[in-house]
Amino acid sequence: MQGLDKDGKRVTYATLEEAKAKATKIFARNYNARHANPTYAERDQGMTDRYRDHLDPPIYKPEYWDRVQYLDLHGNYLDTSFLCAPVGLPRIGAPVRIVQAEREVVLMYNARNTWRVVPTDGRPHSPADDRDQTYMGDSVGHWEGDTLVIEAVGFNDDTWIGWPGWFHSTEMRVVERFRREGNTLYYGFTVYDPVLAEPWDVKPRAIQLNTSNAPYNEDPPCIMNPRPMVSRERG
C-alpha cells in the first residue's frame, strides 16, 4: 500500500491499517499475488473489463516480473500514454481506416493522428529502418489468402504492449493479421520478444466497420501535465 506522508513524500506502508494511521493520502496498492504467475494479477475490475476480449496476459520470464510490477505501480509517471508520446504497437490496436493501394496499405488511427504506410510489394525490412528503434517500428506486409499479415520490427523500448506495466524490449517483433468478412474486420496479433516466456498470441476480435461517410475528427493536441496523476485509475 502506498501513499503520501505528512511531508508529502511517497511512502510504502506494510498494511492498509498503517496507511490509514500515517498517510495523508492513499493512492495505490502493491499486490504480490497475481494469477498466471505468483507476481501477476489484475488490480481492479476496470482492467478485467478492458482485457476480457481474447486478451490473456503475456507471460514474462521469471526474472522480469519485478519490473512489470514496478512499472504497473508507477505507470502514471512512466506510461507513454500519459506522456504525450505514441503508445506504440500493438497497444494502439486496430486502425479506424485502412486505405489499400496497389503496392501499399495506409493505416490511420484516431490516436494522436498516427498513421502508418505499409508496403505490400514483397520487399523485406530495410536494413537501416529495422534497427532505427522508433515508437511504431518498421512494417512490411503481405497477403496470405484473404488475410493481410503485417510484420513490424525496429522498436524502441519506451512503449508498453499493454496497460499494466507490460513492457517490451527493442528486440520485439509484432505480427498483425487483418481479415475482412463483409462489414466485419477481424484483427489479431502475436508479440515475440526475448523477455517473454512464450509468444503473446491475441486471438482475432471482431470489429464492425464504419460504413458512413462521416468525417473523422482530428485529435486535439496533447498537453503534458507537469504533475502526474496519482489517485485515478489508469487505462
C-alpha positions, 0 to 999 in steps of 0.5 A: 500500500502506498501513499503520501506522508505528512511531508508529502513524500511517497511512502510504502506502508506494510498494511492498509491499517498503517496507511490509514494511521500515517498517510495523508493520502492513499493512492495505490496498492502493491499486490504480490499475488497475481494469477498466471504467475505468483507476481501477476494479477489484475488490480481492479475490475476496470482492467478485467473489463478492458482485457476480457476480449481474447486478451490473456496476459503475456507471460514474462520470464521469471526474472522480469516480473519485478519490473512489470510490477514496478512499472504497473505501480508507477505507470502514471509517471512512466506510461507513454500514454500519459506522456504525450508520446505514441503508445506504440504497437500493438497497444494502439490496436486496430486502425479506424481506416485502412486505405489499400493501394496497389503496392501499399496499405495506409493505416490511420488511427484516431490516436494522436493522428498516427498513421502508418504506410505499409508496403505490400510489394514483397520487399523485406525490412530495410536494413537501416529502418529495422534497427532505427528503434522508433515508437511504431517500428518498421512494417512490411506486409503481405497477403496470405489468402484473404488475410493481410499479415503485417510484420513490424520490427525496429522498436524502441523500448519506451512503449508498453504492449499493454496497460499494466506495466507490460513492457517490451524490449527493442528486440520485439517483433509484432505480427498483425493479421487483418481479415475482412468478412463483409462489414466485419474486420477481424484483427489479431496479433502475436508479440515475440520478444526475448523477455517473454516466456512464450509468444503473446498470441491475441486471438482475432476480435471482431470489429464492425466497420464504419460504413458512413461517410462521416468525417473523422475528427482530428485529435486535439493536441496533447498537453503534458501535465507537469504533475502526474496523476496519482489517485485515478485509475489508469487505462 
